[in-house]
C-alpha cells in the first residue's frame, strides 16, 4: 500500500519565533513592532491575515514566505493568550 504523506503539522509558535519575534518580542509584548496580544488585537482575524500577507507600513509582507494555512494558524496563535 502506498503511504499517504500527512501534511506537515503547522507550529505557529515556531513560525512566530522565526519570523515575528525580532520585531514583536519573543513574548509578544512588542519591541519595534506593536504587542501581539489578544487584548491589543481588537479587529477581525481577517485584518491580521491581510497585514501578515501584504505587509503594512514598516511590517514586511509574508505572503510569499508563508502559506495561507500558516498565516491563519499564526493569527489564531496571536489571538490566543500566551501560556
C-alpha beads as a LAMMPS data file, in Angstrom:
LAMMPS data file: protein, C-alpha beads

83 atoms
82 bonds

1 atom types
1 bond types

-500.0 500.0 xlo xhi
-500.0 500.0 ylo yhi
-500.0 500.0 zlo zhi

Masses

1 110.0

Atoms # bond

1 1 1 0.000 0.000 0.000
2 1 1 1.204 3.480 -0.831
3 1 1 1.869 5.708 2.105
4 1 1 -0.106 8.918 2.014
5 1 1 2.018 11.661 3.468
6 1 1 0.182 13.727 6.034
7 1 1 0.542 17.484 5.613
8 1 1 3.215 18.726 7.982
9 1 1 1.855 19.914 11.293
10 1 1 1.899 23.717 11.411
11 1 1 3.657 25.069 14.503
12 1 1 2.553 28.703 14.827
13 1 1 4.806 29.278 17.851
14 1 1 7.833 28.275 15.766
15 1 1 6.676 30.448 12.847
16 1 1 6.264 33.380 15.250
17 1 1 9.645 32.749 16.804
18 1 1 11.474 32.664 13.460
19 1 1 9.535 35.402 11.634
20 1 1 7.875 37.760 14.108
21 1 1 9.719 37.743 17.441
22 1 1 12.533 40.003 16.235
23 1 1 10.128 42.968 15.966
24 1 1 7.212 41.940 18.152
25 1 1 9.163 40.397 21.060
26 1 1 9.649 36.721 21.900
27 1 1 6.840 37.043 24.472
28 1 1 4.700 39.065 22.001
29 1 1 4.839 42.137 24.261
30 1 1 6.219 44.308 21.462
31 1 1 9.582 45.846 20.533
32 1 1 9.866 47.836 17.290
33 1 1 6.519 46.329 16.313
34 1 1 3.396 46.524 18.482
35 1 1 2.430 43.953 21.091
36 1 1 0.605 40.989 19.562
37 1 1 -1.654 40.018 22.432
38 1 1 -5.430 39.404 22.383
39 1 1 -6.267 42.466 24.485
40 1 1 -4.453 44.679 21.935
41 1 1 -5.785 42.887 18.834
42 1 1 -9.389 44.016 18.636
43 1 1 -10.023 43.732 14.888
44 1 1 -11.284 40.758 12.875
45 1 1 -8.834 37.902 12.259
46 1 1 -9.035 38.645 8.515
47 1 1 -7.473 42.073 9.169
48 1 1 -4.387 40.452 10.704
49 1 1 -4.226 37.808 7.970
50 1 1 -4.162 40.626 5.395
51 1 1 -1.475 42.538 7.328
52 1 1 0.769 39.466 7.588
53 1 1 0.174 38.544 3.944
54 1 1 0.576 42.013 2.405
55 1 1 2.605 43.926 4.975
56 1 1 1.703 47.317 6.397
57 1 1 3.964 50.327 6.953
58 1 1 7.284 49.023 8.305
59 1 1 5.887 45.489 8.541
60 1 1 7.110 43.351 5.616
61 1 1 4.754 41.139 3.606
62 1 1 4.990 37.427 4.426
63 1 1 2.582 36.205 1.741
64 1 1 5.440 34.883 -0.374
65 1 1 7.193 33.220 2.596
66 1 1 4.292 31.661 4.498
67 1 1 1.331 29.658 3.192
68 1 1 -2.240 30.846 3.779
69 1 1 -2.650 27.985 6.283
70 1 1 0.473 29.047 8.155
71 1 1 -0.740 32.649 8.239
72 1 1 -4.170 31.698 9.566
73 1 1 -2.556 29.446 12.216
74 1 1 -0.324 32.374 13.163
75 1 1 -3.323 34.708 13.516
76 1 1 -5.099 32.143 15.695
77 1 1 -1.900 31.964 17.779
78 1 1 -1.622 35.741 18.326
79 1 1 -5.344 35.967 19.164
80 1 1 -4.831 33.428 21.978
81 1 1 -3.377 34.451 25.321
82 1 1 0.220 33.274 25.819
83 1 1 0.537 30.316 28.175

Bonds

1 1 1 2
2 1 2 3
3 1 3 4
4 1 4 5
5 1 5 6
6 1 6 7
7 1 7 8
8 1 8 9
9 1 9 10
10 1 10 11
11 1 11 12
12 1 12 13
13 1 13 14
14 1 14 15
15 1 15 16
16 1 16 17
17 1 17 18
18 1 18 19
19 1 19 20
20 1 20 21
21 1 21 22
22 1 22 23
23 1 23 24
24 1 24 25
25 1 25 26
26 1 26 27
27 1 27 28
28 1 28 29
29 1 29 30
30 1 30 31
31 1 31 32
32 1 32 33
33 1 33 34
34 1 34 35
35 1 35 36
36 1 36 37
37 1 37 38
38 1 38 39
39 1 39 40
40 1 40 41
41 1 41 42
42 1 42 43
43 1 43 44
44 1 44 45
45 1 45 46
46 1 46 47
47 1 47 48
48 1 48 49
49 1 49 50
50 1 50 51
51 1 51 52
52 1 52 53
53 1 53 54
54 1 54 55
55 1 55 56
56 1 56 57
57 1 57 58
58 1 58 59
59 1 59 60
60 1 60 61
61 1 61 62
62 1 62 63
63 1 63 64
64 1 64 65
65 1 65 66
66 1 66 67
67 1 67 68
68 1 68 69
69 1 69 70
70 1 70 71
71 1 71 72
72 1 72 73
73 1 73 74
74 1 74 75
75 1 75 76
76 1 76 77
77 1 77 78
78 1 78 79
79 1 79 80
80 1 80 81
81 1 81 82
82 1 82 83
